[in-house]
Every structure is written in C-alpha cells, then in structure tokens.
Amino acid sequence: MAAASKVFAARLAGLVVLGPDGESIGRVRDVVITVRIGRQQPRVLGLVIEMFSRKRIFVPMLRVTAIEPGSVTLTTGNVSLRRFNQRPGEVLALAQVLDSRVRIDDPELEDLRGVECLVVDLGIELTRTRDWVVSRVAVRGHRGRLGRRAAIHVVEWHHVQGLTHTDLSLPGQGVSALLMQYEGMRAADVANAMRELPDKRRHELAVALDDERLADVVQELPADDQTDLLMHLEVERAADVLEAMDPDDAADLLGELPETEAESLLQLMDPQDSEPVRRLLEHSPDTAGGLMTPSPVVLTASTTVAEALARARVADVTPALASMAFVVRPPTATPTGRYLGCVHLQKLLREPPASLLGGMLDVDMPRLAPDDSLTTVTRYFATYNLVCGPVVDDENHLMGAVTVDDVLDHLLPEDWREEENDE
C-alpha cells in the first residue's frame, strides 16, 4: 500500500509506530507543529510517541518514512529516548489546537464568514522539499436547524484566523477532542498524559472531567501536580473531588496544603467523607496509621464465605484489599468493635459457600499498631509475605489496613512517577 503524503492529524492518534524491521516502538499520541508569523503554513516538526513503558518521546518528521492507515514507519529504530519536553514556540496539534475557536474568511464559504467555528482536525501534507506542513483546517460552524450538528468544512490554512500563539493561550477552549483521546485509558495513563500538557490545557481538562474520573487521575499524579490541579478548581468542586478520592490519598493531598486551606476543604466535604480523612491526618504520614486505608473488607463472624467473596468482588475494592477479610465484633465501620482475626482470600476459595467466617479465623497473624514506623511496616510485609495487613489500636479496635502499594508509594522517591530523561 502506498504511503500517504496527505493525512489528518487526528487520524494519526493511536497508530502503531514501527521501526524499519517492523519492530513496534510505541504509538502516536500527538503531532508537534510550529506556528509561524502571519499566515504561513505551520511546519510539522515531529510526532510524540508513547512507548510501552509509558514514556513519551519526540521523533522528528525526517525520521518518518511512511504513514499508512494502520501504522507509521520510521527510517531507523535508533531514536532518542529522552522524555518529550515541549519547547517555546512548539504547539501540540491534538492537545492545543483541536477545539479552538476560529473565524473563516474564505469567499467560497459565505455561510461561515463572520461565524465562530470550532477546529476539529488539521490536514498535514508532504511538500516537494520533503517538509511536512499544515495545509488545511477542518472546522465545524454553529449548529444547524433543529439543533443538528453543523457540517464539517475543510478550509485552506491561509483562510483561517485565530490560531496564533496568543489565540491559543486564551482561556475557554473546549476539550472534546482530549476527552475522546483519553476515553478508555487507565487513570494512571491519563495522569501521565496530562503531565505533558501545557498548564492551560491541563486545567481546562480537569474542569471537564467528572468528579470520580478526576479523583482517580489526581491520585496517580505527583504531589506537586495534585496540589496545582486542586488549587485551580473552584473550592466547592475541589471538595467534591476530595470526597471521591480514597481517604488515604485525600489525606496525603490535604497534608501538602497549608493547614487553614486544608481545614476549609474538610469543612466543605460531607462529614461522612471527611471524618475518616481527619482520623488519618492525626497520624504521621510515615507510620502505619498514616499509611492505612480506613475502608478495608470488614465483616462479622456470622458472615458466610459466599457473602465474603461477594464483598471481595466489588469493583471498588482493590486487589490488595480483596486479598484479606478482617473479622470483628459490631460495629464494622472503622474504628470497629473488637478485632477477632482475619481470613485470607485463598482460604475463602477452599471452603464451602455456606461456612461461617468465625470458624476459619487466622488469629495468630501479627498486627500493626498505628504508630509503627515505615521501616517496621516494610519488614512486616517482607517477613509474612503479605500484600495487606491490619492496623489495630491498644484497645483491640481495627483502625484500617495497610496495603503493599501504600508502602511502595512512600519507599520510592517522591518523583518516582516522573521518568528520568535518558541521556
């Protein structure tokens, strides 16, 4: 199949990138262009490629030998593995240009003259000098009759006004294209992609995401990015997002804020959501009490195996928390009644569904105390080969559970989510 010399930028998103020998390098995530002065066609500088390690790198268009419907092929498999960092003057076609508002002065499109249009795609093409340039812009005007979506028109670049660096920095740009691009992606992958966006687009995207989705994404960001996003939200929306976060993650985030700001957000939160967060904030963040989640799988001795397995299957329960059920006397909300013991998931899978948990308790497994240090917690997991452990106070009340991922978050460097640039 002949390689394309003209293509729309949005069609490139997600395409597999292949080396000359057919080896897969990653996938296209964006197109880097440079907007020139006046109405000169912007040059296409290269592609942002997401490797399978989730690192995003830059590949110059000179390295691209073929663009086909299902893939992009490079002239060489030797590419720079330095993390992509957007330079001054560079513009991300998909992240920054799509959903921009422009005006059209094409005399052949009278119905669009004087009408604010939305950019839905950019057409790029290969010139005789082997440069790729942005030659056309696909736009959509206002809605048609009866609220129908207006038709898409493809306009030559020099007939489009409103795509200068100044225009692209104005607030209020839509994010429909970004939302579509991130649809179906894991929260950690969305967080990684958001970190590559300019501040303006990152904040606009955060406003557009629903509370649950934004909470999942924020939990995967480094601490500095978490506080930055939260502070750019309206205070009521910030409280809603904190309510949607896991209590231990919300406590970690609030712990990064000045005490007065953290207290203001806690007061705006629903008391049912803020109370466990307040309890976590009473403990040092590098102790078992600060690391734990207050919402593990907590059941009574009269619970059946079938009921316990049903709780472990709940989508909101992480695999680590699902590995163990903690059995207590009522009440089962933390801090619970007297802690009786635990039941491992493997034990549940081996027992008849009607059996009661009270008859299969592991009462000998050591427990963590709220003030146990991070070093003690780490040794606990290594000694007993666990991924989840109970935190019990001096009065034998279950306070919560620490999971291995909570420990890893604190053992790794603070910037562990930020992949190092390879020289």
N, C-alpha and C positions, 0 to 999 in steps of 0.2 A: 504493500500500500504506500502511495506517495506521501511524503511528509508535507504537512500543511505550511504554507507561507503566510496565511491569514488565519487568525483564531481569536475568539473572545476570551478575555482573561478569566472570567468566572468558570469557563469550561475546563480550565487547567486545574482548578482546585481539586485535590484528592487524587490526581493522576499519579501512577507509579513512575518513579524516576529510575531509569536503567543505565548501567554502565555500558561500554562498547561490547562487552562479552555477554550482555544480557543479565548481569547480576543486579539485583534490586538494591537500591541505595536508600530509598525513602519515598515520600510523597510530597507533591507540590502543595504548599499552604498559602502562598501569596506571590504577587508579582511586584518587583521593585521598579519604580519609574522615577524620572526626574522631570519636574515641570519647568519649562523654560519661560523666559521673559516674552511677553507678547502672546502671539497665537501660534508660535512654532510648535510643531508636533513634539510631544514629550518622548524622550528616549526611554526604552526599556533596558534597564541595567542588568537585571537578572531575576532569578527565582529564589524564593525562600523555601527550602526543603526541610521537611521534618523527618529526621532519621528514626530508626526503630527504637533508639534509646530515648526518644522524645526531644533530643536536642535539635534546635533549628539552626541551619547553616545557610550561607549565601553561595549561590552558584551563578557566575556571570553568564549572560546570554551567549557569549562567544564560545562557551563550553557546550551549548545545546546544538546538537547536530540534526535532530528530528523531533517534531511534535506530531504525534499520531493520536487518533481518537481515544486510545486506551493507555497511552504512555508517553513519556518524554525521554529521549535517549541522549546521553552525553557523549562527547568525543573522547572522554577519558574517565576512568574510575578514580583517578587521583584528584580529590577535591580538598579544599581547606576545611578542616573540621572545627575551625573557630566558631564560637557561638555567634549567630547573626546579631549585630547591633546596628540599628538604623542611624544613619549619619545625617547631619544637617543637609537639607536640600533633597533628601530622598523621601518618596511617598509610597506607601503601600496601597496598591490598586484596590484590592478587595477590602481591606480593613478601613482605609481612609477616604476612598473616592466613591465607592458604591453607596447609594442612599444620599448623596449630596444633592443639593438643590441648585439648579442651573436655569439659564434662560437661553433660548434659541433665536438666532437672527437669520435663519435660512429662509430666503424669499419663497422657496417652493413649499414651505410648510407654514402656510398662513395660520392654520389652526393652533400652532404652537407659539406664534410670535406674541411676546408680552406675557406668556403664561409661565409660571414657575413649574419646572419639570423635575423629575427625580431620575438620577443616574442609576440604571440597572445593570450596565456592563460597559466594558471598554474593549474595543476592537484593536488588536495589535497586528502588525504585519512586517514582513521582512523586506527591506529595501535592496536596491541594487548594490549598495555599498556594504551589504551584509549586516547592517544595523537593524534592530527591531525598534519600531516606533509605535506610539498610539495614534492611529489614524482616524478612528471613528468612535462615537459615543452612542450607546443605546439608551434612550430616555423614554420615560412614560409621563404623559401630561396628567391633567386633572381627571377625575372620574367622569365617565360618560353618563349617558342617561340612565335613570333608574339605579344609580349607584354602581353601575358596572365599571370594572377596571378599564382604564383607557388603553388604547393600543400602544404598542412599543414602536418607536421610530428610531432608525439608525441615522445619525447625523455626522457629517464630516467635522473633525475636530475644530477647524477654524470658525465654525458657526456656533460654537458653544461658549457661553460666558459664565464664569463663576467657579472655575477650577484652578484658581491661583492659590499660592500658599496661604495668603491672607484669608481667602474664602474658606479654605478647608479647615482653618483654625477657629472659625466661628462656631459657637455652641448651637445645639438644637438639631444636629444631624441625626437622621434615622439610623437604626441598627438592624433592619430586617435581614439584610444580607449576612451580617455577622451571626445573627441568631440561627439562620439556616445552616451556616457553615459549622456551627458548634452543636447542632442538633444531633443527639445520639452519642455524643462524646462523653467519656467518663469525666467526672468533676475534676480529677487531677489533671487530665489533659486540657480541659478548658482553662484551668488556672494557669497552666504552663503557657498556653496560647495568649491569655490575657496579659501576661507579663511582657510580651513582646509588643503590645500595642502602645501607641502614644498615650499620655495621661488623659487627654481629652476623650479619646475613644474608649479607653478603659472605664472611665467614669460614666459615659453615656451607656455603655453596655451593662454596667452594674445596675443602673436605674431601670433598665428594660427587663432584666431577669426577674422572675418571680422570687418570692422570699425563700422558698425551700431550695430552689436551684442555686440562688446566690449564696445561701448559707453553706451548702455543700462545697461550692467553689472556694469561698473565703477560707474554709477550714484547710484547704490544700495550699494556701499561699504562705509565703514567708511573713513573719510578724510585721515587718515594716509595711508591706503591701496590704496586709489586713487592716491595720490602723488607718492607712491612707484612704482605702475604699470606704471604711466605716465613717470617717470624718467628712467625706464628700456626700454622704447621704443625708437627707433630712432626718432630724433627730428621731421622729416617730418611726420612720422607716428603718433606721438603724436598730431601734429597739425590737422591731418585728423580726429583723434578720437574726438578732441575738437569740430571740425566743426559738427560732427554727434551728439553731445550731445545737450540737451536742453540748450538754452543760459543762464538761471539762474543757472543750475548745472555747466556749464562750467565756469561761473564767480565765483561761490563758490570755485571751484577747483583751478583756477588761483589765487584766493585770498590767498590760502595757500602757494603759491610759492614765492620765492624772486622776487622782482619787476623786476629785469633785466631778469630773466628767463621767467617770465610771459609775458613781453613785446616781447621777442624774439619769443615766440609761437604765440602771437597775430599777429605779422608781417608775419608769415608764413601762417596764416589762410587766407581764401578767405575774402576779405573786406566785402562782403555781410553777411558773418557769424560772422566776428569779430566785426563789428560795434555795433550790439545790446549788445554784451558782454562788450564792452568798456563802453557803456552807463550805464550798470548795475554796473560796477566796480566804477563808480563815486559816488555811494551811499553807505552808511554804510550797512553792511550785516544784521544788526538787525533793519532796517527800511523798510517801505513798498516798497521804491524804490529798496532796495537791495534784498527783498524777491520776487518781482514780476517776472512774465514771460512777455517778450515783444511781445509774439505771441498768444494772446487770439483770440476768434472769433470776428472779427471786420467787420461790414457791413455798408451799407448806408441806408438811409431812404427809398429808392426806391426798396430795396431788397424784394422779396416775401417770404412768410412763407415757401413755398416749397424749395426755394434756401437756406434759413437759416437752415432748417432741414437737407438739404444735407451737409452743412458745418459741422453741429454738428455730422454727421455720419462718418466723415473722421477718419480713424483709428488712425492717429497721434494726434488727439485731445483727451485729457484725459477726463474722465467722469466729473471731477470738472469743467474744462474749457467749456465742452459742455453744462453745466447747464445754461449758460447765453450768450447771444449775445449782443455785445456793438455796438451801432449805432452812427456814426459820419458823419461829412461832409468830403468829399475827402480832402487829401489822406487818405486811410485806413491803411497804414503802420505806425506803431508807430515810433515817436510821430505823432499822427493823426491830422486831421483838428479838428474843434470844436466838442466837445463831446456833443451829444444830449440826450442820455439816454440809457437804456438797455431793453432787452426783455428776460424774463425768459423762460426756455425750456417748462415748463408746459403751459404757455400762447401760445407758438407756436403750441403745440399739440391740443389746443382747437379751433384754428382759421382756417378758410378756407385756402387752399393752395395758392390761388391767392392773398390773402390780403397782403398789404404792411406794412413793419415794422414801417414806420413813423406814422401810425395811432394807434399804440398799445404800445407806449413807456412808460416805467416807468421812469418818470423824477424826482420823489421825493426821490428815494433811495439815501441815503448819499454816499459820495465818500471818498476815501482815498487820502491823499496827499503823495508825495514821501518821505517826511521827517517824517512821522508818525512813532512812535516807535512801537516795537514789542508788547508792552503792549496795545497800542491803537488799533493795528490791531486785537489782540486777543479779546478784548472787542467788537470790531466791528462785528466780526463773531458770537460771543455769543449773542449779542443784536439783530441782524437781522436774525439769523438762516440761514446763507448763507454758501455756500462752495466755492464761488468765488466772488471777489469784484473788482471794477475798481480803478485804480490809476490815478488821474487827476492832472495836474500841475496848477499853478496860472493863466495861460493863457487859461485854459479850454481845453487843449490838452490831449487826452488819452495816457498815457505813457505805460500802460500794465495792468496786472491783478494779484492779489494775490489769491492763492487757499489755501484751508484749509490744504492740505498736506505740502505746503511750511511752514506754520505756525507751524505745528506739528514737522517738522524736526528741527526747532530752539527752540521749547519749551522742547523737550525731551533732556536728557543728550547726550553729544557728542558721547558716546559709546553705544547708545541705540540699535544699530544693533548687538552688542556683548552680547549675552545672558549670564546672570550671572551663574556661577557654583553653583549648589545646593550642599550644604554640607551634 
